Amino acid sequence: MVFLVALAVAAAGIIVAVTSAGDGGKSRPGSPAVYSRIESLTNCSQLQAEFNTAAANYDSRDRQTCRTDLTEIDRTYMEAADKRMRELGC
């Protein structure tokens, strides 16, 4: 029982909404650390790798059984990486 509670708390920690000035104050699901990492990258190859990882995760999820929150997180990570690549002219 304690393990299940710890697992639920850990899962809740992963699915947090973050707000940053960079997105106009809109909430973004997922890890603030991932958004910070993406926003700090200046290497187009590394940004493409971030996008590809999020896309692979998104594509691998079974939309019928997977939590919608996880697919939304993957999608917003892809959007963040794409936006950063465009800012840098990648």
Secondary structure as UniProt FT lines:
FT   HELIX           2..14
FT   STRAND          17..19
FT   HELIX           21..23
FT   TURN            24..25
FT   STRAND          27..29
FT   HELIX           32..40
FT   HELIX           44..60
FT   TURN            63..65
FT   HELIX           68..88
//
